[in-house]
């Protein structure tokens, strides 16, 4: 069915047929042991459009047992075969991009264009790590004597992946693709508000040739399904993306088992614009740094740290651009889609209302709203808060929505202090025509990744991850495989 037909069918019926409804364990869909189910909402209309299995520890135990058996097969599978399976998965994702993108848009609230980008990026992730599967070599070591010594890179074993709701497909694949390339198996727990594409991708991998049990998906809540998964002693590495508070809980849960851990947590990332920067480029860059995916991005440029001489002309342009953004149901492909849930909408409203009470100047937006076409859904107006102090809560706390905080500086040292002035250190952008300033600031800003004159520059070939309360470990790039392998040293006395 074409994308237009899928969209027409959905708006006519309020449902999509053939959505997966159960866990995916040992290569097939299976119901929850309890038989309990949960509802999934379309954020653009605030209505239920599907239901799925509500997992518990019993379902998790079944999935991990399957992953243990799957690992025994997959670790001994030839690297070239792993490569072929991941390449076929990429091909299938591209062939089924319409179906995956429509479901991703419906489930998350994001625009169809953004969902397509996520699906294409996920396919590229499979391709990238397919290329790594047969190149995970060890090295020979000169001990200075007649003994022979070398190292092997071995897969760590069963891995667990706790996937967030803002990027259900791409965050899933950026974790499981390197794990599979390394020879690991996986159990995935998608967010309870966005379960479907994880189930669809798991089934797609079986069609691509992955043995049953190598990737399993258990849906449900964090306490009922996520918690028993990360506590399971058979899991040898956990990859978690989410809030700082939950990440701390995951660290505590895995500690007794001494399980490996990758944490990608929050961000309050600065876009630093110097006086010599092009005002139009800064305004356009800042617009999409914060309003892409309705600001629901860990690495969003949620702070504009701008030189006083550039402030007025950039903010005039930026307000015009922000107020011109069209928002609406994701399948209608507006500029900005819905927030993922009513609860999240309320949280963002609370942040902005408290700023209003503090006397913060709100240049535009500032209100929860609905789809202008239907009066339904969970939306928030593109919002800009001006001239915030370094200690303002809107600067120090992650809002995770379409809310930009503006900070003004007078010199480079002040810009650096503001850029590094939160507990987070995930990403940063620098806008300047001076290459020396750019390189100096790029080295001094504490962040896992820094871009210059294009906030979203870079790609999957580069490592992604944060410092301080933004977490630790790196995903994407060749560094993304490191978490899923361990080095073994072998020495032969001759």
Secondary structure, DSSP 8 states (H G I E B T S, - for coil): --HHHHHHHHHHHS--TT---SEEETTEEE--TT--EEEEEETTTTEEEEEEE---HHHHHHHHHHHHHHHHHHTTS-HHHHHHHHHHHHHHHHHTHHHHHHHHHHHH---HHHHHHHHHHHHHHHHHHHHHHT-----EE--SSS-EEEEEEEE--EEEEE--STTHHHHHHHHHHHHHHHT-EEEEE--TT--HHHHHHHHHHHHTT--TTSEEE--S-IIIIIHHHHH-TTEEEEEEES-HHHHHHHHHHHHTTT-EEEEE-----EEEE-TTS-HHHHHHHHHHHHHGGGG--TT---EEEEEHHHHHHHHHHHHHHHHH--B--GGG--SB---S-HHHHHHHHHHHHHHHHHT-EEEE---EE--TTTS-S-EE--EEEES--TT-HHHHS---SSEEEEEEESSHHHHHHHHT-SSEESEEEEE-S-HHHHHHHHHHS--SEEEES-TT---TTS-B--EETTEES-BSTGGGGGGGEEEEEEEE--
